Amino acid sequence: MDNVTDSLLDTYLFETNSLLERLDELLIEAEQNKDFTEDEVNEIFRSMHTIKGSSAMLEFNSLMEIAHHIEDLFFYIRENGMSTLNSEDKNELFNLMFKSVDRLREEIEKVENNEPLSTNIDSFIEEINNFLSKISGQGDGESASEGTSSSGASAPSQAGAPGSADAPGMPDAPWCIRIFFEEGCGMENLRAFMLVTTIQENGYDFIYAPADVETDSSTTQEIIDHGFYLGFHDEEQAKKAAVIVAGSNNIHSYEVIENAPSAKDEPKKESKENTSAAPKPNANAKASASPRQTGQQQASSHHAPVKQNLISVNLSKLDSLMALVGEIVITESMVTSSPDLKGLKLDNFMKSARQLRKLTDDLQDISMSLRMVSVSGVFQKMNRIVRDMRKTLNKDVRLTLVGEDTELDKSIVDSISDPIMHIVRNSMDHGIEESSEERIAAGKDPQGEIILSAVHTGNEVIISIQDDGVGVDTDAVLEKARRNNFLTKPEEEYSKKDILALLMEPGFSTNTEVTEYSGRGVGMDVVKKNIESIGGVVSMTSEKGQGSCTTLKIPLTLAIVDGMEVSVGNSIFTVPISNIRSSFKVQAEDVIYDAAGHEIIRCMDEFYPVVRLHNMYGIYEDVCTNIEDGILMWVEENDRSFCLFVDSLLGEQQVVVKPLPPYLNNFGIKDYGISGCTILGDGNISIILNISSIHSAVIHS
């Protein structure tokens, strides 16, 4: 593909995925209200029209066909209203629409993965058409497709020759377009009216025959037998309209017909005289168009161009921008902290340097904000998960969303979708009671509830998934852990928090049977791994009989962190500020030892293990070994607390996170407390520490 095609495809995928996400939200809301509003019907119609057109342009035929038939369906509903559908029809419509969105999304995923699209969607198209025939009263052998005669679209020449005014039904106009629809497409009268609406929206002045296609379904057979006609005043408009006809769906054939010369001269002259005036619909067109559509047509010729205030930008460009801003920050730091400036009195330079620092900080903030998106997209997807599982499991559950507008880095939002989906599915499948009767017996609301919330706390976002179900049976979990050799210490030493943490161990599951939604070997351990891979933390709380809550602590961004620089020998490390509780000096007598000889220090009436960084990383040159000479940092992540022993604190600094080269992952360095690195102002490299990983590598081992 060339760059233009790539850009076009990116735009198509972005637009179509956005429309499908919006459709999911709309369908969920409409199903809860048990009806579509007029605005919702119009929005679905427009969305399908957009997907149909853009898919046809890129020759994605399966997507185009599905969208086109849904568009037909909602065109009928738009013109006749939802009041013509009974409750059974509405339920069937909701299910059909959810299925349609799923089919469209499946095809979009194939486009994204460069896979061939489906070639056989006839059964699904038939399902849509059957439903349309049912609600329009054309079922049971009376559908337009079954009424097609042998003299239909396959033989347009039977009803009159091109250039002849003798063709039955041809309007009295100098130039006409005669159209035959595909054989068996059905509802030709409504297709004809949709074509009229499309051409009217382009500002053309014309008449058409049959004139009452919108309201008279009996014109279907006339169109099949003799064709549908559009009549124009001049050749130019007829040929331009023919281009629109050619790009429309379900057109078998069309021809531009020049009527008798005597009939066209005066209209041509009239057309020239009125070229500067707004087109005036003739009596025929007025009679056939509804007041609402006529109003739309008139308004369209007076609307000024709408100013575009939003643009979509490829994420890779934002990645490049962030990388560039990071380099600017590093370079600015290198300039202002250059050793060549030591001892020099440079007041003007330092004033300019402070201004430069302010500007680079502002640039950082703006570039980071460009990547920030709300979690509403991820949250809204959970509505669909709950809806589908509610029907499959026959559970009455509502999903409550809190803090949908909370923003995170785009790359992080993409990474948390699957973990949140898994937790919500667990809550639906195993958390909420099997029946309303069971909940009533437990003194609860018959309808279960899952609360999905997000809130900002400093430089983190806390996302929680809470249910009011049965909770976790910790005794059963401990028994399962003992039976499968997951225990690493005596059972009596396991606290409730320790027992719940077992649920996130690889291979651990309390499921007794495999279901459609869980129990297939992908459990909370994968959720934990995925969240920790983006610098987050997972924790669980639960009360038996009252429900469970899973909490995800997520960093706002992976690009820039506030860190404390510490020295160990000649090496410099960066500890994230968010992990530091306090720093303090101790005396040798303050240190005690456990049975295995490990150092422990008392802090705030609690005892914490001591981790000497020089021992952990094998740094023995020019390091502090006496605990009195160095400094202890009390660090914490989630429920993991310990003290780091370092030589000295160098100061707080905002650092740009640089990922480590991929080949280093082969050595498992991330398992030993290293999450990345940063370049300091003097050009040296500082290793960024991962507190959770250090705890797992040293304390927990």
Stockholm file with secondary structure:
# STOCKHOLM 1.0

chainA/1-701         MDNVTDSLLDTYLFETNSLLERLDELLIEAEQNKDFTEDEVNEIFRSMHTIKGSSAMLEFNSLMEIAHHIEDLFFYIRENGMSTLNSEDKNELFNLMFKSVDRLREEIEKVENNEPLSTNIDSFIEEINNFLSKISGQGDGESASEGTSSSGASAPSQAGAPGSADAPGMPDAPWCIRIFFEEGCGMENLRAFMLVTTIQENGYDFIYAPADVETDSSTTQEIIDHGFYLGFHDEEQAKKAAVIVAGSNNIHSYEVIENAPSAKDEPKKESKENTSAAPKPNANAKASASPRQTGQQQASSHHAPVKQNLISVNLSKLDSLMALVGEIVITESMVTSSPDLKGLKLDNFMKSARQLRKLTDDLQDISMSLRMVSVSGVFQKMNRIVRDMRKTLNKDVRLTLVGEDTELDKSIVDSISDPIMHIVRNSMDHGIEESSEERIAAGKDPQGEIILSAVHTGNEVIISIQDDGVGVDTDAVLEKARRNNFLTKPEEEYSKKDILALLMEPGFSTNTEVTEYSGRGVGMDVVKKNIESIGGVVSMTSEKGQGSCTTLKIPLTLAIVDGMEVSVGNSIFTVPISNIRSSFKVQAEDVIYDAAGHEIIRCMDEFYPVVRLHNMYGIYEDVCTNIEDGILMWVEENDRSFCLFVDSLLGEQQVVVKPLPPYLNNFGIKDYGISGCTILGDGNISIILNISSIHSAVIHS
#=GR chainA/1-701 SS CCHHHHHHHHHHHHHHHHHHHHHHHHHHHHHHHTSCCHHHHHHHHHHHHHHHHHHHHTTCHHHHHHHHHHHHHHHHHHHHCGGGSCHHHHHHHHHHHHHHHHHHHHHHHHHHTTCCCCSCCHHHHHHHHHHHHHHHTCCTTCSTTTTCCTTSTTCGGGGCCTTCTTSTTCCSCSEEEEEEECTTCCCHHHHHHHHHHHHHHTTCCEEEESTTTTTCTTHHHHHHHHCEEEEESSHHHHHHHHHHHHTSTTEEEEEEEECCGGGTHHHHHHHHHTTTSCCCCCHHHHHHSCHHHHHHHHHHTTCCCCCCCCCCCCHHHHHHHHHHHHHHHHHHHHHHTCGGGTTCCCHHHHHHHHHHHHHHHHHHHHHHHHTEEETHHHHHHHHHHHHHHHHHHTCCEEEEEECTTCEEEHHHHHHHHHHHHHHHHHIIIIISCSCHHHHHHTTCCSSEEEEEEEEEETTEEEEEEEECSCCCCHHHHHHHHHHTTCCSSCGGGCCHHHHHHHTTSTTCCCCSSCCSSSCSSCCHHHHHHHHHHTTCEEEEEEETTTEEEEEEEEESCSSEEEEEEEEETTEEEEEEGGGEEEEECCCGGGEEECTTCCEEEEETTEEEEEEEHHHHTTCCSSCCCSTTTSEEEEEEETTEEEEEEESEEEEEEEEECBCCCGGGGGGTGGGGTEEEEEECTTSCEEEEECHHHHIIIIICC
#=GC SS_cons         CCHHHHHHHHHHHHHHHHHHHHHHHHHHHHHHHTSCCHHHHHHHHHHHHHHHHHHHHTTCHHHHHHHHHHHHHHHHHHHHCGGGSCHHHHHHHHHHHHHHHHHHHHHHHHHHTTCCCCSCCHHHHHHHHHHHHHHHTCCTTCSTTTTCCTTSTTCGGGGCCTTCTTSTTCCSCSEEEEEEECTTCCCHHHHHHHHHHHHHHTTCCEEEESTTTTTCTTHHHHHHHHCEEEEESSHHHHHHHHHHHHTSTTEEEEEEEECCGGGTHHHHHHHHHTTTSCCCCCHHHHHHSCHHHHHHHHHHTTCCCCCCCCCCCCHHHHHHHHHHHHHHHHHHHHHHTCGGGTTCCCHHHHHHHHHHHHHHHHHHHHHHHHTEEETHHHHHHHHHHHHHHHHHHTCCEEEEEECTTCEEEHHHHHHHHHHHHHHHHHIIIIISCSCHHHHHHTTCCSSEEEEEEEEEETTEEEEEEEECSCCCCHHHHHHHHHHTTCCSSCGGGCCHHHHHHHTTSTTCCCCSSCCSSSCSSCCHHHHHHHHHHTTCEEEEEEETTTEEEEEEEEESCSSEEEEEEEEETTEEEEEEGGGEEEEECCCGGGEEECTTCCEEEEETTEEEEEEEHHHHTTCCSSCCCSTTTSEEEEEEETTEEEEEEESEEEEEEEEECBCCCGGGGGGTGGGGTEEEEEECTTSCEEEEECHHHHIIIIICC
//
